Amino acid sequence: MTAAVMGVDSSTQSCTVELRALESGVLLATASAHHPATSPPVSEQHPDAWWAALLLAGAEARSRAESEHGPVHILGVAVGAQCHGLTITGSQDRVIRPAKLWNDTTSGGQAARLVERYGARWWANEMGIVPSAAITVTKLAWLFENEPDSFAEIRRLFVPHDWLTFRLTGNHVTDRSDASGTGYYAAATNTWRTDMLAELFGPRDWEAMLPTVLGPDEAAGRVTPEAARALGLDASALVGPGGGDQHLAAQGIGLVGGDVAYSLGTSGVVFATTGEPVHDPSGAIDGVANTTGGYLPLVCTLNAAKVTDAAARLLGVGHAELSDLALAAPITPDRPVLAAYLDGERSPRLPAARGMMAGLTSGITREQFALAAYEGVVLGLARGERQIASFGVPTSGRALVIGGGARSAAYRQIVADLTGHDVHTVDAAEATARGAAVQASAILHGRTVAEQTRAWQPRTVSVTRPQADRSDVFDRYVQLADLQADGTTY
């Protein structure tokens, strides 16, 4: 019988489960199950759908593992999930309404008023994060203003990974990484800001409504008998504290100090790891905690792979051909440039923004259009890397590209050319699920998550070196992107 751990990634689109051998970290099997599709500006999912998808993916992964490796004994599990989504329960822990997800932008007005009330510098210094429509506190403010009856019913507050951990253990707990993305937790002092919640929403027993924040190497508890039966886990399996999706992805890809990661999925995220908190009053950088006791400053954009998806659809080509078109385009200084805010934007905080293209001529080619789409995505993230580095965070090491976009030769080359980094991909196709498995294994072995990350460092799959200097387009991109500084000019 093979001793194993289960790593879970409950993302916006689906739930992915990895089963890995407890000692070696070798992948035994993986499986996924879809979540209901959402479409911003309103983006909501019922948490019961997350649990149903976890059961489906878990059963399939176990079946695949046992058909190839024989009986599997799952001794530990940890959950990574999409951040920020407001999940609320009432009496008897009944879910009151569907969760408002990170990419629901209907709380843009509440975000603006929260920033106006306290000031961006106060938010950055006190919470490490300046509210945008993505952040949990703005969704709580939306609920307070628009659904007072639902607000009054609340007995517990969660974000998605907390709720799944609650279903596994019955314990209302979270970790520093996801707590620091709520907008009502101060990562630098490890405290919930119940004083602010009382000031904004009135006196309630806020401490009792919030989860206990666990340390990075502290177990959430053991599975309940019901969860063990439903998922085929050992009856005494340990559950890790879990974490936010990008935060656990950092462990899955073996991110170390000096590295910078570019995550190219539905959203685009650039992040690095550091021991010191980052307080950015501009709001571009979320100064959130990581899953090892330090910090993971990150810049998150709403528009990443969806931009090149749209370009492929318009040109009537597949992703491989779109990549070929982009790499065949001449790199001229006056080429078309795209500010890729197709569905509003989070960083910068422009929920009403739209995409804008400049430099068009009657001679525009399919190749130029394809290149502008890729560069528009990467330029927004490269700008984020520069902002993170401006706070003294080391970024001179490897650039690691992850997510679905990592499969694209065009994305890898353009990241290398625009940043000057050697771009690495590693054997961590499901980085968040892998990071969750790293955490579960660490908890079982009594090691720190940082130690286990080093022990399970993934092998390098490819290295893409810079071939051309594309930086001439950066200033034109910034000028175009900043035209929407008021969020209405397009």
N, C-alpha and C positions, 0 to 999 in steps of 0.2 A: 504493500500500500504506500502511495506517495503522499507525504505530508506537504500541504500546500497553503497558500494564502490567496485571498480574493481582493483584487483592486478594482474599484468601481469609479467610473466617470459618468456622472449624470449631467449631460450637457443640455443645451437648448434643443438640439435636434433628436437626441437619442441617449440611451443608456448603454455604455460599453463595459463589459466585465472581462478582466484578465485573471486567469488562474496561473500562478507561478509556483515553482517548487520552493519550499520554505528555505532550504539551505543554499541552493545554487542560484536561485532567481531565474532559472530556465523557464521560458514560457511554455505552459502545458496546453493552453487553449484560450481562445477569446471568442466572444459573441456579442452581438448588439441587438437592441430592440428600439423601435422608433418611439419618440414622443409625439404628441399632437403638434402639427405645424402651427406656427404663429406668424403674424404679419404686423410689424409696427405701423402706425404709432401705438395701437393697442396690442399688447403681447402678454397673454395670460395662459397659464396651464394649471390644471387641477393637480395637486400633489399626489392624489391616488394614482394618476397616470404614471408618475415617476416610480412608484412602488411596483405597479403592474409590470412596467418595462424591466425593472431590476429582477423581478422573479423570472420573467421570460428569458432574459439574457443570462442570468445565473444558471438556470436549468440547462440551457443550450451549451454553455461553456463547460459545465460539468459533464454533460453527455459526451461532448467531443473529447474532453480530456480522458475520460474513462475508456472510450473506445480505442484510444491510441496508447494510453499508458497504464491501463488497469485501474483498480479502485483508487480513489483520491480522497484524502482525509483533510478537510478544510478547517484549519485551526485558528485562522485570523482573517479579519476583513477590515477595510477602511474605505471611506467614501470621499471622493472629490466631486464637486458639483459646480454648476454655474453660480456665480456670485450674485449677491445683492437682492435676489427676488424675495419680496415680502410674503411670508407664509404665516397665517394666523389661525389659531385654534381657540375654541371656546370651551364651554363646560364639557366634561368627559372627553376632552382632547379632540373634539370634532372640528374638522377643517371648516372654517366659516365661509370662505369664498375661494375661487381660483387665485393662485399666486400671481402678483404682478411681477414680471420678469425684468431683468437688467435692461433689456432693449425696448421696454415699454416707455415711450417718451411723453406720455400724457401728463406726467408730473413736472414738466418743464417750468410751468408758471410757479409751482410751489418751490422748485429749486432756486429760481431767481429771487423769490421773496425771502427765502432762508439766507441766501448770500447777502441780500440787502440788509436784513435784520442784524446780523452779527458782523458782517464784513468778511471778505475772502481771507484776509490775513489771520483773523481770529480762527476761522475754520482750519486753515492750514496748520496753525500753531497748536491748537487744542486737539484736533481730531486727526491731523495728518492728511486730510482730504477736504476738498472744496466741493460742495454738493453740485451734482448735475442730475438730470432726470434718471440716470442709472442707479443712483445711490438709494439705499433702503429708506433713509429718513425722509426723503422727498415723497416716497410712495406712502409712508405712514401719514405724512401731511396731506396727501391727496385723499386718503381714506377718511381722515378726520374731517375734511371739508365736504366731501361728496357722499360718504356713506356713514353717517354718524351712528346708525343702528349697529352696523357691523363693527365699527370701532368700539362701541360700548360693550360688545360681547367678548372682546379679546381677553383671554386668560394667559396665553403664551405667545411669544414672538419667536420666529425662526427665520433663517435663510435656508435654501434648499438642502444643503448638506446636513445642517442640524436636524432637519425634519426626518431625513432618511436614517440618520444615526439614532434618532428617537424611536423610529419604527423598529430598528434593530435591537435596541437595548432597553427602551423605556426610560432612558435618562435624558433630561433636558440639558444638553451640553453643546459646546462649540469649541473652536480653537481661535488663536489670535489672528490668523490670516483672514478668515471670513468675518470675524467680528470687526476687524479694522476697516472693512468695506461698508459697514452699515451707516456710518456718519454719526453714531452715538456711542462709539467706543474709542477711547484714547489709547492707542497701542503703546505710546511712549511710557505711560504710567500703568498700563494694563487695568484700566478701570472703565466700567460702563458709566456714561454721563447721564445718570438718572435726574440730576439737577436740571439739565437742559430739556429732557423729555417732559418733566413736570412744568417747566416754564412754557414750553410750546403747547402742550396738550392737556395740562391740568394735573392735579395731584391724583396719583394712583399708586398701587404697590408695584412700582416699576421693577424693583429688584426681583420680585417673585415672578414677573412676566418674562424676564430675560434668562437666557441659558448661562450656566456656569462655564467660564472660559478655562479650558484645560491648557496645561503646558504642552510643548511640542512632543514630548516623549511620554505622555501620560495617557493611559487607556481610558476610553469612554465607558467601559464596562464589559460585561459578558452578554452574549446574545440571549434574548428571551427564548423560552421553549418554542413559542409560535414561530419566531423568525428562523430559528435553527431548522425546524421542520420544513418551512416554506422554501428555504434556500439550500437545503441539504448540507448545512454546516454541522461541525461537531457541536454537541450539546453545551460545551463549555467554551466555545470559541471566543477569543478576545476581539474587541472592536477598537480600532485606533481613533484618535480624535478627529481624523478627517481634515478637510481644508478646502479652500477655494480651488477652482480648476487650474488656473495658471500657476498658482502657488505650488500645488502638488506636481504639476508638469515640470516645474524647475527641478524637483527631485528625480523625476522620471528620466530627464535628459542628462542628469549629472551636472547641473549648473554649479560653477564655483566662482569665487570672487574674481572679477576682471572679465568674465564672460558676459555677453549680452545676447538675449534670445529674441528672435522675431517669430511670433506666432501668427500664422496666416490661415485663419478659418473664417467663419461668418464674421467675426470681429477680427481686428488686427491688434496685436498687443506687442509692445517692446518692453522688456524688463531686464533688470540686473539684480544681483544680491549684494547686500552690504550689512555691516554691523551697526551702522548709525542711521537714525531716522532722517527722513527728508521732509522738509516743510516747504511746499511750493505755493506761495500766495496767488500765483497766476491760475492755479487750478489745473494746469496741464498734467501735472504728475500726481498720481495717487500714492501717497507715502504709506502704503499698507505694510503689514507685517508679513514675514515669510513663515514657513512651517518648521524652521529649525531654531527659532528664538531671536532671529534678526529681522531684517526688513527687505522688502521686495519693491522698490520704487518702480512704478510702471506707468506707461501711457497707453490708453486703450482707445482705439477708433472703432466706430460702428461699421465702417465700410471697408472690407478687405476682399475676400474671395468673391463676394457678391458683385463687385465691380467688374472683375474679369469674367464672371459668369454672364453679366449683362452684355459685355463687349462681344463675347463669343456668340451669344444669341443674335445680336444685331448683325454680325458679320456672317452668320450662318455656318460657323465652323465649330469643331470640337476644341477641347482645351489643348491638346497636343499641337493642333494646327495654329491655334492662337499664339501659343508660345513660339512656334517657328516664325510666324509673321513678325512678332515683336523683336525677336533677335535678328531678323533680316533688315529691320528699319535702320536707315542711316542716323548716326548720332550727331545731328546738326544743332548748333546753338539756338536756332530759332524754331526748333520743332514744336509741335503742339504740346501743351501741358494741361493737365487735368487736376483740378481740386475736387477730389472724389467724394464729396459729401452727398451721396445719392439719397440717403434716407435720414437726413439730419445727421448731427454729429455729437459725439460725447467729448472728445478731446481734439480741438477746442470745443467748449460747451456751446454748441449751436444746434439745438434740437429742431429748429425750423429751417435749417440750411438745405441747399440743394447742390448738385454737382455743377461745376462751371469749367468750360474748356476755353483756352486762349491760344492764339497763334495759328488759327485756321487760315488756310488759303484755298483757292480753287483747285490747287494741285494736291490736296491731301490724299494720302494713299491708305489702303487697308493696313499696311505695315505700320505707318505712323499712328493710326488710330489704336491699333493693338498695343504699341509701345506706350502711348500716353496712358492707357488703362493700367498697365503694370506699374509704370513709374508713378502714377498718381497715388496708388496704394502705398508703395514703398517710400515715397517722399514724405508722406504724413508720418510714417513710423521713424524714418531717419531723422526727421525733425525732433521726434520724441527722444531718440537716443541722444541727440545733442543737448536737449534740455536736461535729461538725467545726468549726463556727464558734467554739465555746468554746475551741479551741486556737489562735485567732487567724488562722485561714484565712479570707481574704476571701470572702464569699458574697453580696455586695450587688448583684451584676450581674444578668445574665439567668438565668432558670431554663429549662433546655432539657429537654424531655421526649422520650425516645426509646424504641425498642422497640415491640412490638405494641400496648401500652397507649396509645401516643401517638395512635392513631387514634380513641380514645374521647373524646367531648366531656366525659363525666363525669369521667374521670381528669384531663383538662387543667384543667377548672374547679375541681375539688377541690384539686389541687395549688396553683393560683393562690390560692384562698381560704384554705387552711390555712397558706400560707407568706408571702402578701402580695407575691409576685413576679409580674411579667408573665411568662407562660409562653410560650415560643417553641417552635415546631417548625421544623425546617430540612429542606432538600432532601437528606436523607441517610437514605433508608429502610433501607439496610443499612449502618449506621454503622461497624461493625467492618471489613467488607470494604472500605468506602470509605477508612477510616483505613489499612488495609494497603496500598491502592493509593497513598495519599499517601506512605507510607514508601518503597515501591518506586520511585516517581518521584523522591523526594528522593535516594535512593542513586544512581540513574542520572544525575541532574543534578549530583551533587556538592554539593548544598545540605544544610542542616540540615533535619530533619523539622519543626522549628518554622517555618522559613521557608516550606517547602512547604505546611504547614497554612494559613498566612496567604494564600499565593497561590491555594489552592483553597478558600477560605472558602465554605461552601454558602450559598445564598440562603435567606432566611426565608420560610417557607410560611404560617405563621399566628401570631398573637399573641392570647393569651387573658388578659384583665385580671381582677384580683380583683373580685368582685361582692358578696360577703357575708363577714362575719367568722365563720369557723367555729371559731375558736380556743377557744371555751368548752368544747369537748369534749376538749381536749388533756389536761388534768389528770385527767379521768375515765379517759381511755385509759391513761395512765401507771399509775394505781393498779391498773387491771384487769390490765394486762400484767405488772406486777411481782408479782402474786399467784403467778406461776409461777417466782419467783426460784430456788426449789430444783429446778425442772425436773420436779416430780412432782405438783403441785397442779392438778387439773382435774376 
